[in-house]
Amino acid sequence: MQDDLTQQLAFLTEIDALKSVVRQSLIADRSRRENSAEHSWHLAMFALILAPDDLDKSKIIAMLLIHDIVEIDVGDAPIHGGHDKAALELAEAAAARRLFGLLPEGQAIHLLGLWQEFEAAATPEAKFAKSLDRLQPLMLNTLTGGGTWTESNVSEQQVYERYGPAIEGGSPSLWARARDMVRQHFARSSA
């Protein structure tokens, strides 16, 4: 049987692979696409800066740091891509069990529970975390001249439908600002 430290280091080594999962979003300077590890770090910073005081900020940050670890096994599933949602959920759950299962039992249970809470988006912290997971790529798309929206021929209405419910569900004030960013972007791109 492995000791805790050996298991923890094995997990930390395994999750280094998240740096190799390339996402669709361009980084703000448009020089390249971001990877999932960068996305998770950026979201954790969003939470550190934007989370309201009445929420458990450390829990939100933890959720955001682990939410995409499953992409090591299943890859990134872009919001604008066509994929089988049920099959993806099953694959991600299996990946979560495998990856968090590398840890000592107590940590594995804790992180798997956080990941499941994020996925369910039922608690105020998970709803806020989900809102940031939609806000960050929305912001990057507005900063990069449309980014994935242009590549995937996404309309303004589709942006509202795909991003709006999650952002507004976690933070109506962030959705109000994001909606303005979207309007401004599409007004510029149609001019």
Backbone torsions as a table, in degrees:
resi	resn	phi	psi	omega
1	MET	NA	135.7	-179.5
2	GLN	-77.8	147.6	175.5
3	ASP	-79.6	166.4	-175.6
4	ASP	-57.2	-44.8	-177.1
5	LEU	-62.8	-41.2	178.5
6	THR	-60.9	-43.9	178.6
7	GLN	-65.1	-43.2	-179.8
8	GLN	-63.0	-42.3	179.1
9	LEU	-68.4	-35.0	176.3
10	ALA	-63.1	-42.9	177.6
11	PHE	-62.3	-47.4	-178.9
12	LEU	-63.3	-34.2	175.2
13	THR	-67.7	-44.4	-178.8
14	GLU	-61.6	-41.0	-176.0
15	ILE	-75.6	-7.3	172.2
16	ASP	-58.6	-25.6	179.8
17	ALA	-63.4	-18.4	178.8
18	LEU	-62.7	-25.1	178.0
19	LYS	-66.7	-19.0	-178.1
20	SER	-94.4	-4.5	179.6
21	VAL	-87.3	108.4	-177.0
22	VAL	-87.6	130.7	178.5
23	ARG	-93.5	173.2	179.4
24	GLN	-79.7	-30.6	-174.3
25	SER	-68.0	135.5	170.7
26	LEU	-76.9	149.9	170.8
27	ILE	-74.1	164.8	-170.0
28	ALA	-57.3	-32.2	-178.9
29	ASP	-84.0	2.1	176.1
30	ARG	67.5	12.4	-174.5
31	SER	-78.4	-22.5	-178.6
32	ARG	-169.8	173.5	175.3
33	ARG	-84.4	148.5	177.9
34	GLU	-79.3	160.3	172.6
35	ASN	-103.9	168.0	-174.4
36	SER	-66.8	-30.2	177.2
37	ALA	-67.2	-41.9	177.0
38	GLU	-63.6	-41.5	178.3
39	HIS	-58.4	-47.1	-179.0
40	SER	-63.4	-42.9	177.3
41	TRP	-61.8	-45.0	-178.1
42	HIS	-62.0	-41.5	177.5
43	LEU	-63.2	-39.6	177.6
44	ALA	-61.0	-37.8	176.6
45	MET	-68.4	-39.0	175.4
46	PHE	-56.2	-45.7	-178.9
47	ALA	-64.8	-43.5	-179.9
48	LEU	-57.8	-38.8	-176.3
49	ILE	-87.9	-36.8	-169.3
50	LEU	-104.9	-16.6	-175.4
51	ALA	-64.4	132.6	178.1
52	PRO	-69.3	154.5	-175.9
53	ASP	-64.4	-21.3	-178.1
54	ASP	-82.8	-1.0	176.7
55	LEU	-107.2	158.3	178.3
56	ASP	-80.3	94.1	-174.4
57	LYS	-60.7	-41.0	-178.6
58	SER	-65.3	-34.0	177.1
59	LYS	-68.1	-41.2	178.2
60	ILE	-62.6	-45.5	179.5
61	ILE	-61.6	-43.7	178.8
62	ALA	-60.4	-45.4	178.4
63	MET	-57.8	-44.7	-176.4
64	LEU	-69.7	-31.8	177.5
65	LEU	-70.1	-28.8	-177.0
66	ILE	-104.6	-11.3	-168.1
67	HIS	-59.7	-31.6	-177.5
68	ASP	-104.8	8.4	178.6
69	ILE	-55.5	-32.3	-179.7
70	VAL	-61.3	-20.5	179.8
71	GLU	-65.4	-16.2	174.2
72	ILE	-57.4	-40.4	-179.2
73	ASP	-92.2	-35.0	-172.0
74	VAL	-110.7	-7.3	-178.0
75	GLY	78.1	176.6	179.4
76	ASP	-85.8	136.9	176.7
77	ALA	-112.5	93.7	-176.0
78	PRO	-58.3	145.8	-179.4
79	ILE	-60.5	-27.2	-177.6
80	HIS	-96.4	1.7	179.7
81	GLY	-89.9	153.3	176.2
82	GLY	-89.8	117.7	177.7
83	HIS	-145.6	157.5	179.0
84	ASP	-77.1	106.0	-174.3
85	LYS	-59.8	-43.7	-178.6
86	ALA	-64.5	-44.3	179.2
87	ALA	-64.5	-39.8	178.4
88	LEU	-63.2	-44.6	178.8
89	GLU	-59.9	-41.8	177.8
90	LEU	-64.2	-44.5	179.9
91	ALA	-64.6	-41.2	179.4
92	GLU	-67.2	-39.3	177.9
93	ALA	-63.2	-41.4	177.7
94	ALA	-64.5	-41.3	177.9
95	ALA	-63.2	-42.0	179.1
96	ALA	-61.5	-44.2	179.1
97	ARG	-62.5	-43.0	-179.5
98	ARG	-65.2	-50.6	-173.7
99	LEU	-69.0	-49.7	179.4
100	PHE	-69.0	-24.3	177.1
101	GLY	-66.9	-11.9	175.1
102	LEU	-71.4	-20.8	-176.5
103	LEU	-84.0	164.0	170.7
104	PRO	-56.7	150.0	-169.7
105	GLU	-50.4	-47.0	-178.1
106	GLY	-61.3	-44.7	178.5
107	GLN	-68.7	-39.3	179.1
108	ALA	-59.5	-46.6	179.8
109	ILE	-63.0	-44.0	-179.1
110	HIS	-62.0	-50.2	-176.9
111	LEU	-70.2	-37.1	175.8
112	LEU	-62.0	-41.0	177.2
113	GLY	-62.6	-41.5	176.8
114	LEU	-63.5	-42.9	179.8
115	TRP	-62.7	-43.5	178.7
116	GLN	-64.8	-38.5	177.2
117	GLU	-62.3	-43.0	177.2
118	PHE	-60.5	-47.5	-177.9
119	GLU	-61.9	-39.3	-178.7
120	ALA	-72.6	-27.8	178.8
121	ALA	49.5	46.2	-178.6
122	ALA	-104.6	-25.1	-179.3
123	THR	-91.3	158.8	177.8
124	PRO	-57.0	-39.2	-180.0
125	GLU	-66.0	-43.4	-179.9
126	ALA	-67.5	-38.8	177.3
127	LYS	-62.4	-42.5	179.2
128	PHE	-66.4	-42.6	178.0
129	ALA	-59.6	-44.4	178.1
130	LYS	-61.8	-38.0	180.0
131	SER	-62.8	-39.5	178.7
132	LEU	-68.8	-34.4	179.0
133	ASP	-65.2	-22.6	174.6
134	ARG	-93.5	-35.4	-177.9
135	LEU	-64.8	-43.4	-175.0
136	GLN	-60.5	-50.2	177.7
137	PRO	-68.2	-31.2	175.2
138	LEU	-59.8	-47.5	179.9
139	MET	-61.7	-43.8	179.4
140	LEU	-62.3	-39.1	178.2
141	ASN	-63.6	-38.7	179.1
142	THR	-70.9	-27.5	-179.5
143	LEU	-82.9	-16.5	-175.3
144	THR	-113.9	27.3	176.6
145	GLY	69.5	24.0	178.8
146	GLY	111.4	-24.9	175.0
147	GLY	40.5	-118.8	-177.4
148	THR	-67.8	-24.9	177.4
149	TRP	-63.9	-45.1	179.4
150	THR	-66.3	-46.7	-179.6
151	GLU	-58.8	-36.4	-176.3
152	SER	-101.2	8.3	179.1
153	ASN	53.7	48.9	-178.3
154	VAL	-88.3	131.3	-179.6
155	SER	-85.3	165.8	176.2
156	GLU	-58.3	-43.5	179.6
157	GLN	-62.2	-40.1	178.0
158	GLN	-63.9	-37.1	176.6
159	VAL	-61.0	-46.9	179.2
160	TYR	-59.5	-42.4	-177.4
161	GLU	-71.1	-37.4	-174.6
162	ARG	-85.6	-30.2	-176.7
163	TYR	-104.7	-37.2	-171.7
164	GLY	-54.9	-52.8	-176.4
165	PRO	-57.9	-42.8	-178.9
166	ALA	-69.0	-43.9	-178.8
167	ILE	-67.2	-49.1	-179.2
168	GLU	-63.8	-35.9	179.6
169	GLY	-63.7	-27.5	178.5
170	GLY	-97.9	-25.8	-177.7
171	SER	-164.8	97.5	177.4
172	PRO	-56.5	-34.3	-179.6
173	SER	-70.0	-37.2	175.9
174	LEU	-67.4	-36.8	177.7
175	TRP	-66.0	-38.5	178.0
176	ALA	-59.4	-43.7	178.8
177	ARG	-69.0	-43.5	179.9
178	ALA	-62.0	-41.8	179.1
179	ARG	-59.4	-40.8	176.6
180	ASP	-63.3	-41.0	178.6
181	MET	-61.7	-41.5	179.8
182	VAL	-65.6	-47.0	179.4
183	ARG	-57.9	-46.6	-179.6
184	GLN	-62.7	-41.6	179.5
185	HIS	-60.9	-50.9	-176.9
186	PHE	-69.3	-29.2	174.9
187	ALA	-66.0	-41.3	177.9
188	ARG	-66.9	-42.4	-174.9
189	SER	-73.1	-20.9	178.5
190	SER	-94.5	-6.7	-178.4
191	ALA	-79.9	NA	NA
